């Protein structure tokens, strides 16, 4: 009888220890795949910089549109075994704006917070259903437009840095070109 009681205690103790190990693992820190992505990777594409200042590891880029002195070049940025496109509009070798699409495994909260940490609170916010657009219009030399969406989780769609033009109609930002192409409109 005493041996049955001891066996019962051992079984209960084994179950408690096993459960304790599983519960402790559930509370361990888990980092999302994009936590190590920083906005510094987008810094070389900031409007006003020369195209010659882009890091050599990005390569030459693929010219997707050439209108003389104005070009659109597609670069591929690598992060965690994923390549995502960055389109850069250039005029006379100076960056006018860029448009970057992000992988859906990025987390919106982390990316949006990194934008707030760098540029402060956004000046405009617009939400329609599961999509949101954030704009930082009060920066000195350029504007930032960021879009995020939510389904099961929230993720960033794109970010665009756009040079503030000196005169109206100086150039058509990539974000306008891409949305007009999506809507079937021609841009000038």
Secondary structure as UniProt FT lines:
FT   HELIX           2..26
FT   TURN            33..36
FT   HELIX           39..41
FT   HELIX           43..45
FT   TURN            47..48
FT   HELIX           51..53
FT   HELIX           56..58
FT   STRAND          62..67
FT   TURN            68..69
FT   STRAND          70..79
FT   TURN            80..81
FT   STRAND          82..91
FT   TURN            92..93
FT   STRAND          94..101
FT   TURN            104..105
FT   HELIX           108..119
FT   STRAND          124..128
FT   TURN            129..130
FT   STRAND          131..136
FT   STRAND          142..150
FT   STRAND          154..163
FT   TURN            168..169
FT   HELIX           174..183
//
